[in-house]
Amino acid sequence: MKASIEISMYPLDENYVKFISAYIEQLKSYNDIEVHSNTMSTQIFGEYDRLMEILSIESKKAMEDNPPIVIVFKLVNADLRPNQ
């Protein structure tokens, strides 16, 4: 099943940009998903099971290695890539 997930990350640290940037770069390292970022959030697109696996791996790493972080996901069971 195709899915789309919107991610917003809120590191509770004054240097929040570096944590967000690192998380996005890790997401972009996977060649089997599509990643779109803008100034408000990041969206990822692909197969549901794979997206959830990647989010589990990368969110856990981000939370283990950094100060407290809030991550908000919005998930839809459809391919909502721009221009689709």
N, C-alpha and C positions, 0 to 999 in steps of 0.2 A: 504494500500500500504506500502510495506517495504521501508525503507530509511536508508541511511548512512550519517552521518554528521561529518566532521572534524572541530575541534575547536582549534583556537590559541588565547591565551589571553595575552595581553600586559599591565599590570598595570603600570601606570606612577609614580612609586614609587621605591625607592632604595631597599625596602624590598618586591620586587615583588613575590618572591617564596611563601611566606605565603598566598598571595591572590589566586595565581594559585592553590596551594594545597587545600585550603579550597573549591574552586569551584569544583575541581575534586571530592573531598570527598562527596560533596552534590550530584553530578551526580551519584556517586556510591551508594547512599542511596536508589535509585529507583530500585526495583527488577524486573520491567517489561521492562528494557532496558539493553543493554550490553555496557560496557565501557572499552575501551582499551587506555592506555596512554603510551607514549614514551617521549623521551627527546625533541621532536619538537612540538608535538601536542597531542590532545586527540580525539579519534573517538568514536562516539556513534551510536548504531544500534538498530532498532526496527520499530514499526509502525509510519508512518509519523506524524499523528495527535498527538500522545503521545510525540514523540520527540520534536515537536514544542511547545507543552504545557510546557514541562519540561524546555526547553531552555528559554522560556519566563519568567517563574517563577524564575529560578536560576540566569539568567543574570540580571534581574531587581534587585534581592536581592544584587548581587555582586556590581552593579553600585550604588545602594542607600547607601550601608554601607561602601564604600571604596573610596580611591582617584580616580581620573579619570582613566578609564580602556578602552582599545580598545579590542574588541572581534571580531574575524574574523571567519565566518562560510563558509564551502564549503559543499554543499548539493547535493546528487545524489539519484535518485529514483530507487535504487537497493540495495540489500543486499550485501555489499562488505566486510563482516567480513572475517578476515584472516582464511585460511583453510576451506573455504566454497565452 
